Amino acid sequence: MATRIPVECPLCHEDIKGGQTLENHLVATHTKQTLAKFVVTETDTLSEEDVSE
C-alpha cells in the first residue's frame, strides 16, 4: 500500500494532519496579513529569478 508524504505548510512548516487540507489550515491558522506577506515575498523572489536568467 502506498503512503502519502504529508503536505507541509509553506508558512509555518507544520505537517497538515489527517483530513485537513492545506487551504483549511491556512484559513484557520494564519492571518490575512501573514498570507499576503508570503504571497508578496514569493512573487518578488520569482520576479528576481526571471530577471537573473
C-alpha positions in Angstrom: 0.0 0.0 0.0 1.4 3.4 -1.0 1.7 6.1 1.6 1.4 9.8 1.0 4.1 12.2 2.1 2.4 14.7 4.5 1.8 18.1 3.0 3.8 20.8 4.7 2.5 24.3 5.3 4.9 26.7 3.4 4.4 29.3 6.2 4.8 27.5 9.5 6.3 24.3 8.1 3.8 22.1 10.1 2.6 18.9 8.6 -1.0 19.0 7.6 -2.7 16.3 9.7 -5.2 13.7 8.5 -8.3 15.0 6.8 -7.3 18.7 6.9 -6.4 20.4 3.6 -3.7 22.9 3.2 -6.4 25.5 2.3 -8.3 24.8 5.6 -5.1 25.0 7.6 -4.1 28.3 6.0 -7.5 29.9 6.7 -7.8 28.6 10.2 -4.2 29.2 11.3 -2.8 32.2 9.5 -3.9 35.8 9.3 -4.7 37.6 6.1 -1.6 39.8 6.6 0.7 36.8 7.1 -0.7 35.2 3.9 -0.4 38.5 1.9 3.3 38.9 3.1 4.0 35.4 2.0 2.5 35.9 -1.5 4.3 39.2 -2.0 7.7 37.6 -0.9 7.2 34.7 -3.3 6.2 36.9 -6.1 9.2 39.2 -5.6 11.5 36.1 -5.5 10.1 34.7 -8.7 10.4 38.1 -10.4 14.1 38.4 -9.3 14.8 34.9 -10.7 13.2 35.8 -14.1 15.5 38.9 -14.3 18.7 37.0 -13.4 18.2 34.3 -16.1 
